[in-house]
Structures are given as C-alpha cells and as structure tokens.
Amino acid sequence: MRTGRTSLLTGLLWTAPWWLGFLLLLAWPMGRSLYISFCDYSLLQPPVFVGDVNYRALATDAVFWQVVFNTLVYSLVSVPLSTGLAILLALLLNHRVPGLGFFRASVFLPTVVPLAAAALVWMWMLNPQTGLVNEPFRWLGVSPPNWFDHPVAAMAALVLVSLWFVGSPTVIYLAGLQEIPEELYEAAMLDGASTVRRFWHVTLPGLSPVVLFNVIIAILTAWQIFALPYILWRGQPGPQGATYFYTTYLFDNAFRFLKMGYASAMAWIQLVIILLMTGLIFALSRRAVHYRGA
C-alpha cells in the first residue's frame, strides 16, 4: 500500500507542470467564465448572479444574430477557398523544378509576418486610389470596387486577405502528399488513369486525413477572426455591419461596454457552436476520410 502511494505521489510530482498548468490556466479560468456568464459583472464591481438573463438577452439581440450571420458567411466562403488554394499550391510545390526551395519559402513567408503588419500592408493595397489590387480593374477600364465602404466588397476583401495566410496548411498538405506511396500512382497509370482520375482516386483519398485536420483548424480560425477586421476597419463594424464578427462583438461587450457577463455568455455559445460544427465535420468525414492501414 505504501509503495503504491509513493508511486502515485511520485507520478503526480513529475506530472505537476501539466496538471498545475491545466488547473490554473485552463480549468479555473473556464469555470470562472462559466460562472460569470450567469452574472452581471462590469469588472469594476463584484459579480452579481442573475441566472440566465444574459443568455435570454442574447436570443433577442439583433447585433448578436448579425455577427453570427457574418461569421458564418465568412467561414463558409473562406474555408473552402483557402482549402482549395492550399491543396493547389501543395500540388505545384510537390514537383521537382529549379528553385523549388525559393518557391516553398515564398509561399510560407507571409505566415511569419505579424498579423498587424500584414493588415496594414493590405490596407494600403486595397486603397481605392493607390492600391495595387485595383490596378487590374483599371487596365480593363472598370471602376475598382470600394473595398472598405461596400458590404459585399468588404467581405470579399476580408476573404482575399485571409488567403494570404495559406502557407501553413500548404506545408501540411505538402507533407501529406509526400506520404502517399508512389506505387499507387504507378498502378493507376498502368490502368490508364488520367491526371484528373489519379488526383481524384489516389491523391485526394490519401490526403483526406490531412484535409480533415486543416479544415477543422480553418473553421476554428474563421470563427475566432478578430485582428484583421479590427485593424482594417479601425475597430468599427464596417459598411452596414458587414465586417462585424463574433469575436469583435464579444471583445466590445467585455472591454468597451464592460458587460463581462454578457461577453462570457457569448464565449460559451461560441464554444458550443464550434463543438457542434467540429462534430458535424467528423460525422460527415466517416466515409470520406481514408486512413492508411485501416
């Protein structure tokens, strides 16, 4: 009995950095946040328990439903586009060509640029008068869209800027491509499969676990977007509120309006939304994802 207790204490001591970090940095803040979501708390006075008032107020909050809609639209557009672009870039970078290292580094380089700096650069590139993005429109004799003042153009601009950061998933897709056995491609070629069929029947199934991982990460990122719209529109909701997103409204409630209980309720609803979407993705992927050896 004493030996078992000593082993337990020894094990707890060695794992103390993990469980202490979990309790102090995750479990306690989450528990505190859950309690505050049922309180009226302005940060300046002690929290007052009010029950489910914050959650019922969210159900009738028009701004809340608008930011949910904006975030959903952004995720439905940006996630498929970024996934397709990252796979395309990975396929191109998987070929042995001169200067391959330079091209791979160029694709990944934007991801190491600080987000605030990248947002400022894109603010200049999207400028209606001097922005480089508008040059192709001028060459065609078409008036460039007003990226910052039109709701549809503003959402399109934000999706465009988000594609700048596809370097990380591209590297992961590239690693996944290199794990697909060459024998499968050789067998497909012997069967007379075209390039498109080899991609559809060999590359995509072999890459499906990586696609699942990157899509889930992309969904998490999309539902937590904050810095890009906040900097590009200087903390404002954007044209007709088109670039006002869930996390931005949560931030405003917490630190501008000092409604910390309301913001905590929003945070827990956000967690539930992300969990439901992730569970849906896993359920839909059961037949589409193929694991080697399974």
Beta strands, then each sheet from edge to edge (+ up, - down):
strand 1: 39-40
strand 2: 48-49
sheet 1: 1+ 2-
end
